[in-house]
């Protein structure tokens, strides 16, 4: 039997706050679309945001093992698919990346 993956972040409070600020800045300047999916989110960004998006997703992949973070280029955009691998994780992702970029805190 597999152990359940806890929905938790391993960043320190200071690192978590810094990561949240980086997400907020990126979303305010480059987010072009947001769609909730049954197991997470699909966020679209302007192509020039790709480097920062990859850097942010790399941190998330290391501290939030309960989700997968996939970045793919799309026509005129770069798309982040975040999928929860833990029960209840989709709700956490929907809250984490609220519809309003000002509410993208954790």
N, CA, C and O of each residue as an XYZ file, in Angstrom:
424
protein
N       0.839     -1.181      0.000
C       0.000      0.000      0.000
C       0.888      1.250      0.000
O       1.884      1.304      0.722
N       0.536      2.230     -0.789
C       1.324      3.440     -0.924
C       0.926      4.444      0.154
O      -0.252      4.621      0.462
N       1.939      5.094      0.716
C       1.692      6.145      1.699
C       1.094      7.356      0.985
O       1.547      7.702     -0.106
N       0.082      8.014      1.577
C      -0.453      9.220      0.960
C       0.582     10.340      0.989
O       1.375     10.444      1.925
N       0.564     11.168     -0.037
C       1.478     12.308     -0.119
C       0.807     13.482      0.592
O      -0.294     13.882      0.215
N       1.460     14.041      1.622
C       0.837     15.171      2.328
C       0.851     16.434      1.467
O       1.789     16.678      0.707
N      -0.193     17.217      1.602
C      -0.254     18.507      0.915
C       0.427     19.512      1.835
O      -0.181     20.077      2.743
N       1.698     19.708      1.565
C       2.504     20.598      2.396
C       3.650     21.152      1.562
O       4.070     20.549      0.573
N       4.142     22.301      1.977
C       5.280     22.934      1.325
C       6.455     22.885      2.285
O       6.298     23.156      3.475
N       7.621     22.544      1.781
C       8.798     22.423      2.633
C       9.643     23.699      2.684
O      10.706     23.702      3.304
N       9.194     24.774      2.048
C       9.935     26.032      2.115
C       9.822     26.636      3.510
O       8.836     26.419      4.215
N      10.843     27.395      3.899
C      10.769     28.148      5.154
C       9.736     29.261      4.978
O       9.407     29.613      3.846
N       9.224     29.816      6.061
C       8.269     30.925      5.924
C       8.813     32.080      5.070
O       8.079     32.644      4.259
N      10.083     32.430      5.246
C      10.664     33.526      4.456
C      10.751     33.157      2.983
O      10.421     33.968      2.118
N      11.196     31.927      2.691
C      11.285     31.491      1.300
C       9.901     31.382      0.670
O       9.723     31.713     -0.502
N       8.937     30.927      1.432
C       7.555     30.828      0.950
C       7.014     32.198      0.580
O       6.375     32.359     -0.460
N       7.268     33.186      1.430
C       6.818     34.557      1.155
C       7.491     35.098     -0.106
O       6.843     35.740     -0.932
N       8.781     34.841     -0.252
C       9.495     35.298     -1.448
C       8.984     34.631     -2.709
O       8.837     35.281     -3.744
N       8.713     33.344     -2.628
C       8.176     32.600     -3.771
C       6.794     33.137     -4.146
O       6.494     33.305     -5.328
N       5.966     33.402     -3.160
C       4.628     33.942     -3.428
C       4.718     35.306     -4.109
O       3.952     35.594     -5.029
N       5.657     36.148     -3.658
C       5.829     37.467     -4.299
C       6.262     37.317     -5.749
O       5.785     38.040     -6.624
N       7.172     36.374     -6.004
C       7.615     36.149     -7.392
C       6.447     35.706     -8.264
O       6.285     36.201     -9.379
N       5.624     34.772     -7.763
C       4.441     34.345     -8.525
C       3.521     35.530     -8.789
O       3.035     35.707     -9.907
N       3.281     36.339     -7.762
C       2.391     37.494     -7.927
C       2.901     38.431     -9.014
O       2.133     38.867     -9.871
N       4.193     38.740     -8.980
C       4.764     39.634    -10.000
C       4.624     39.037    -11.395
O       4.219     39.728    -12.330
N       4.955     37.764    -11.535
C       4.860     37.111    -12.842
C       3.420     37.108    -13.342
O       3.162     37.418    -14.505
N       2.498     36.762    -12.475
C       1.100     36.690    -12.897
C       0.560     38.071    -13.274
O      -0.212     38.191    -14.226
N       0.953     39.101    -12.546
C       0.482     40.454    -12.863
C       0.985     40.939    -14.211
O       0.274     41.639    -14.932
N       2.225     40.562    -14.553
C       2.792     41.091    -15.803
C       2.623     40.183    -17.001
O       2.689     40.660    -18.134
N       2.403     38.870    -16.796
C       2.470     37.979    -17.953
C       1.356     36.941    -18.060
O       1.281     36.238    -19.069
N       0.496     36.822    -17.063
C      -0.577     35.824    -17.129
C      -1.587     36.219    -18.202
O      -2.071     37.351    -18.223
N      -1.900     35.280    -19.091
C      -2.877     35.566    -20.153
C      -4.102     34.662    -20.071
O      -5.108     34.928    -20.729
N      -4.033     33.608    -19.279
C      -5.189     32.721    -19.162
C      -5.057     31.814    -17.967
O      -3.953     31.453    -17.560
N      -6.202     31.447    -17.402
C      -6.246     30.558    -16.227
C      -7.466     29.674    -16.361
O      -8.580     30.161    -16.556
N      -7.254     28.370    -16.256
C      -8.371     27.428    -16.307
C      -8.183     26.381    -15.226
O      -7.123     25.764    -15.119
N      -9.224     26.186    -14.424
C      -9.187     25.121    -13.435
C      -9.463     23.803    -14.142
O     -10.334     23.720    -15.009
N      -8.718     22.781    -13.765
C      -8.917     21.441    -14.302
C      -9.322     20.544    -13.135
O      -9.145     20.936    -11.982
N      -9.851     19.370    -13.396
C     -10.275     18.505    -12.287
C      -9.152     18.165    -11.307
O      -9.397     17.966    -10.118
N      -7.924     18.102    -11.813
C      -6.817     17.747    -10.924
C      -5.818     18.877    -10.708
O      -4.736     18.650    -10.165
N      -6.169     20.097    -11.129
C      -5.255     21.215    -10.921
C      -5.606     22.456    -11.702
O      -6.741     22.934    -11.674
N      -4.593     22.979    -12.413
C      -4.735     24.240    -13.140
C      -3.944     24.224    -14.430
O      -2.973     23.483    -14.584
N      -4.382     25.053    -15.343
C      -3.621     25.343    -16.549
C      -3.519     26.866    -16.621
O      -4.523     27.571    -16.727
N      -2.283     27.351    -16.561
C      -2.027     28.788    -16.610
C      -1.238     29.111    -17.870
O      -0.250     28.445    -18.175
N      -1.670     30.126    -18.595
C      -0.980     30.559    -19.817
C      -0.308     31.897    -19.559
O      -0.865     32.780    -18.906
N       0.915     32.026    -20.094
C       1.712     33.230    -19.907
C       2.261     33.707    -21.247
O       2.350     32.943    -22.208
N       2.626     34.985    -21.289
C       3.321     35.513    -22.466
C       4.638     34.759    -22.626
O       5.251     34.370    -21.632
N       5.078     34.548    -23.867
C       6.306     33.768    -24.111
C       7.539     34.299    -23.383
O       8.398     33.516    -22.977
N       7.637     35.606    -23.215
C       8.816     36.178    -22.571
C       8.906     35.821    -21.084
O       9.931     36.090    -20.457
N       7.875     35.231    -20.515
C       7.872     34.833    -19.109
C       8.457     33.436    -18.890
O       8.547     32.975    -17.752
N       8.850     32.767    -19.959
C       9.246     31.362    -19.858
C      10.378     31.117    -18.862
O      10.288     30.179    -18.069
N      11.432     31.918    -18.873
C      12.567     31.677    -17.979
C      12.144     31.794    -16.514
O      12.472     30.925    -15.705
N      11.428     32.848    -16.172
C      10.972     33.016    -14.785
C       9.978     31.926    -14.412
O      10.011     31.419    -13.290
N       9.104     31.562    -15.323
C       8.142     30.494    -15.065
C       8.860     29.180    -14.777
O       8.502     28.468    -13.839
N       9.858     28.860    -15.571
C      10.627     27.630    -15.337
C      11.351     27.670    -13.985
O      11.411     26.659    -13.286
N      11.891     28.818    -13.622
C      12.582     28.947    -12.338
C      11.599     28.763    -11.177
O      11.909     28.072    -10.207
N      10.438     29.367    -11.272
C       9.427     29.226    -10.221
C       8.937     27.786    -10.120
O       8.807     27.245     -9.022
N       8.669     27.174    -11.256
C       8.169     25.792    -11.259
C       9.221     24.835    -10.706
O       8.870     23.847    -10.060
N      10.505     25.107    -10.945
C      11.564     24.252    -10.408
C      11.565     24.297     -8.879
O      11.747     23.269     -8.227
N      11.363     25.480     -8.312
C      11.275     25.589     -6.852
C      10.068     24.812     -6.356
O      10.166     24.060     -5.387
N       8.926     24.993     -7.019
C       7.700     24.306     -6.601
C       7.854     22.786     -6.680
O       7.392     22.063     -5.797
N       8.492     22.319     -7.718
C       8.675     20.871     -7.868
C       9.510     20.305     -6.725
O       9.333     19.153     -6.331
N      10.411     21.111     -6.201
C      11.247     20.664     -5.101
C      10.579     20.737     -3.739
O      10.889     19.941     -2.853
N       9.672     21.678     -3.565
C       9.084     21.879     -2.233
C       7.658     21.352     -2.108
O       7.157     21.201     -0.994
N       7.019     21.079     -3.195
C       5.613     20.626     -3.165
C       5.492     19.319     -3.950
O       5.038     19.305     -5.095
N       5.903     18.233     -3.317
C       5.923     16.917     -3.971
C       4.531     16.382     -4.266
O       4.397     15.359     -4.938
N       3.518     17.037     -3.789
C       2.139     16.595     -3.992
C       1.561     17.069     -5.326
O       0.386     16.836     -5.610
N       2.386     17.734     -6.148
C       1.906     18.217     -7.451
C       2.999     18.042     -8.493
O       4.185     17.991     -8.166
N       2.582     17.951     -9.757
C       3.533     17.936    -10.867
C       3.413     19.268    -11.597
O       2.326     19.835    -11.705
N       4.531     19.751    -12.090
C       4.621     21.075    -12.718
C       5.214     20.897    -14.109
O       6.401     20.596    -14.240
N       4.404     21.079    -15.153
C       4.841     20.857    -16.522
C       4.685     22.149    -17.316
O       3.634     22.789    -17.286
N       5.747     22.520    -18.025
C       5.730     23.737    -18.842
C       5.937     23.343    -20.290
O       6.871     22.613    -20.620
N       5.061     23.830    -21.149
C       5.131     23.549    -22.582
C       4.901     24.837    -23.367
O       4.021     25.623    -23.014
N       5.670     25.061    -24.414
C       5.360     26.186    -25.290
C       4.077     25.892    -26.065
O       3.795     24.745    -26.410
N       3.323     26.922    -26.326
C       2.090     26.812    -27.116
C       2.099     27.968    -28.109
O       2.977     28.830    -28.056
N       1.155     27.987    -28.983
C       1.082     29.048    -29.991
C       1.005     30.416    -29.309
O      -0.025     30.780    -28.742
N       2.094     31.156    -29.370
C       2.117     32.505    -28.820
C       2.079     32.568    -27.305
O       1.800     33.632    -26.750
N       2.348     31.468    -26.615
C       2.287     31.452    -25.156
C       3.191     30.352    -24.613
O       3.746     29.545    -25.359
N       3.317     30.348    -23.314
C       3.940     29.242    -22.604
C       2.919     28.820    -21.538
O       2.367     29.657    -20.824
N       2.684     27.519    -21.448
C       1.596     27.012    -20.602
C       2.162     26.172    -19.468
O       3.004     25.297    -19.672
N       1.677     26.460    -18.275
C       2.014     25.685    -17.092
C       0.812     24.829    -16.723
O      -0.273     25.346    -16.456
N       1.013     23.521    -16.711
C      -0.005     22.587    -16.223
C       0.460     22.107    -14.863
O       1.545     21.540    -14.732
N      -0.358     22.333    -13.859
C      -0.064     21.874    -12.507
C      -1.127     20.859    -12.147
O      -2.322     21.152    -12.189
N      -0.683     19.657    -11.792
C      -1.617     18.575    -11.451
C      -1.305     18.052    -10.065
O      -0.152     17.774     -9.737
N      -2.329     17.922     -9.265
C      -2.173     17.370     -7.925
C      -2.089     15.852     -8.011
O      -2.866     15.211     -8.719
N      -1.141     15.294     -7.284
C      -1.027     13.838     -7.211
C      -1.530     13.343     -5.852
O      -1.522     12.142     -5.583
N      -1.963     14.267     -5.005
C      -2.485     13.929     -3.685
C      -3.961     14.316     -3.613
O      -4.384     15.313     -4.197
N      -4.717     13.528     -2.904
C      -6.138     13.826     -2.725
C      -6.282     15.191     -2.057
O      -5.602     15.481     -1.072
N      -7.157     16.015     -2.587
C      -7.366     17.352     -2.058
C      -6.408     18.384     -2.622
O      -6.554     19.577     -2.358
N      -5.449     17.945     -3.382
C      -4.457     18.864     -3.917
C      -4.998     19.840     -4.946
O      -4.529     20.976     -5.026
N      -5.979     19.416     -5.733
C      -6.542     20.319     -6.742
C      -7.152     21.548     -6.072
O      -6.987     22.668     -6.556
N      -7.844     21.342     -4.976
C      -8.424     22.472     -4.249
C      -7.329     23.397     -3.748
O      -7.460     24.618     -3.827
N      -6.256     22.827     -3.235
C      -5.127     23.637     -2.763
C      -4.545     24.461     -3.903
O      -4.232     25.637     -3.719
N      -4.397     23.859     -5.073
C      -3.869     24.587     -6.230
C      -4.808     25.700     -6.659
O      -4.357     26.799     -6.983
N      -6.109     25.431     -6.666
C      -7.076     26.459     -7.058
C      -6.993     27.653     -6.108
O      -7.102     28.802     -6.535
N      -6.801     27.374     -4.825
C      -6.674     28.455     -3.841
C      -5.323     29.157     -3.955
O      -5.230     30.377     -3.824
N      -4.293     28.377     -4.197
C      -2.936     28.909     -4.288
C      -2.801     29.914     -5.424
O      -2.131     30.938     -5.289
N      -3.441     29.609     -6.534
C      -3.382     30.476     -7.713
C      -4.780     31.002     -8.002
O      -5.393     30.640     -9.006
N      -5.274     31.850     -7.125
C      -6.603     32.419     -7.283
C      -6.752     33.140     -8.604
O      -5.761     33.485     -9.249
N      -7.988     33.367     -9.005
C      -8.282     34.010    -10.283
C      -7.670     35.410    -10.361
O      -7.263     35.848    -11.437
N      -7.603     36.104     -9.242
C      -7.044     37.450     -9.193
C      -5.571     37.340     -8.840
O      -5.246     36.812     -7.777
N      -4.651     37.824     -9.702
C      -3.229     37.704     -9.408
C      -2.848     38.268     -8.037
O      -1.855     37.836     -7.452
N      -3.606     39.206     -7.528
C      -3.315     39.767     -6.212
C      -3.556     38.731     -5.113
O      -3.108     38.913     -3.981
N      -4.258     37.652     -5.439
C      -4.551     36.605     -4.459
C      -3.788     35.323     -4.754
O      -4.256     34.235     -4.418
N      -2.656     35.433     -5.356
C      -1.862     34.243     -5.705
C      -0.981     33.800     -4.541
O      -0.100     32.961     -4.729
N      -1.195     34.337     -3.355
C      -0.421     33.886     -2.185
C      -0.806     32.482     -1.833
O      -1.790     31.935     -2.330
N      -0.013     31.914     -0.969
C      -0.313     30.566     -0.504
C      -1.157     30.671      0.703
O      -1.540     29.653      1.279
